[in-house]
Amino acid sequence: MTVNEFIEKIEAEFEDLEPGKLKPASNFREVFEWNSINALILIALVKTEYDVVIKAEDIARSKTVNDLYTIIEQRVTS
């Protein structure tokens, strides 16, 4: 898994997210309308695609896509 593959999966999951707009340094809460439903969708995406459990707290302390990716990557390898 690479951060760019992770971004592609996010872009595919969220219809209102324009492909190519999200970057590793992007603050994902500012790129598209962020709400609790989108957080649940992201949690489900990570569980389905990577078999990793992330919590709302993980999302809350992540500012960028790369921050979130790092958390997931650490849990995949541990």
C-alpha positions as CSV (number, residue, x, y, z in Angstrom):
1,M,0.0,0.0,0.0
2,T,1.2,3.5,-0.9
3,V,-0.2,6.8,0.1
4,N,-1.3,7.4,-3.5
5,E,-3.2,4.1,-3.6
6,F,-4.8,5.1,-0.3
7,I,-5.8,8.4,-1.9
8,E,-7.3,6.7,-4.9
9,K,-9.5,4.5,-2.7
10,I,-10.7,7.6,-0.8
11,E,-11.5,9.4,-4.0
12,A,-13.4,6.4,-5.3
13,E,-15.4,6.2,-2.2
14,F,-16.5,9.8,-2.0
15,E,-18.5,10.9,-5.0
16,D,-18.2,14.6,-4.3
17,L,-14.4,14.4,-4.1
18,E,-12.8,15.4,-7.5
19,P,-10.1,12.8,-8.5
20,G,-6.6,14.3,-8.3
21,K,-7.6,17.0,-5.8
22,L,-6.5,15.1,-2.7
23,K,-2.8,15.0,-2.0
24,P,-0.8,13.5,0.9
25,A,-0.4,17.0,2.5
26,S,-4.1,17.9,2.1
27,N,-6.1,18.6,5.1
28,F,-8.9,16.1,4.2
29,R,-11.5,18.0,6.3
30,E,-11.0,21.1,4.1
31,V,-11.0,19.3,0.7
32,F,-14.6,18.2,0.9
33,E,-17.6,18.6,3.3
34,W,-16.5,16.7,6.4
35,N,-19.1,15.3,8.8
36,S,-19.7,12.3,11.0
37,I,-21.2,10.3,8.2
38,N,-18.0,10.8,6.1
39,A,-16.0,9.7,9.1
40,L,-18.0,6.5,9.4
41,I,-17.5,5.9,5.6
42,L,-13.7,6.4,6.0
43,I,-13.6,4.0,9.0
44,A,-15.5,1.3,7.0
45,L,-13.3,1.8,4.0
46,V,-10.1,1.3,6.0
47,K,-11.6,-1.8,7.7
48,T,-12.7,-3.3,4.4
49,E,-9.6,-2.5,2.3
50,Y,-6.9,-2.9,4.9
51,D,-8.4,-4.9,7.7
52,V,-7.4,-2.2,10.1
53,V,-9.6,-0.6,12.8
54,I,-9.3,3.2,13.1
55,K,-11.4,5.2,15.5
56,A,-12.9,8.7,15.5
57,E,-10.0,9.7,17.8
58,D,-7.5,8.6,15.1
59,I,-9.3,10.8,12.5
60,A,-9.6,13.7,14.9
61,R,-5.8,13.8,15.6
62,S,-5.0,13.5,11.9
63,K,-4.7,16.7,10.1
64,T,-3.5,15.5,6.7
65,V,-4.2,12.5,4.5
66,N,-0.6,11.4,5.2
67,D,-1.2,11.5,9.0
68,L,-4.1,9.1,8.6
69,Y,-2.1,7.0,6.2
70,T,0.7,6.7,8.7
71,I,-1.6,5.4,11.4
72,I,-3.0,2.8,9.1
73,E,0.4,1.8,7.8
74,Q,1.6,1.3,11.3
75,R,-1.3,-0.9,12.2
76,V,-1.0,-3.0,9.0
77,T,2.6,-3.8,9.8
78,S,2.1,-4.5,13.5
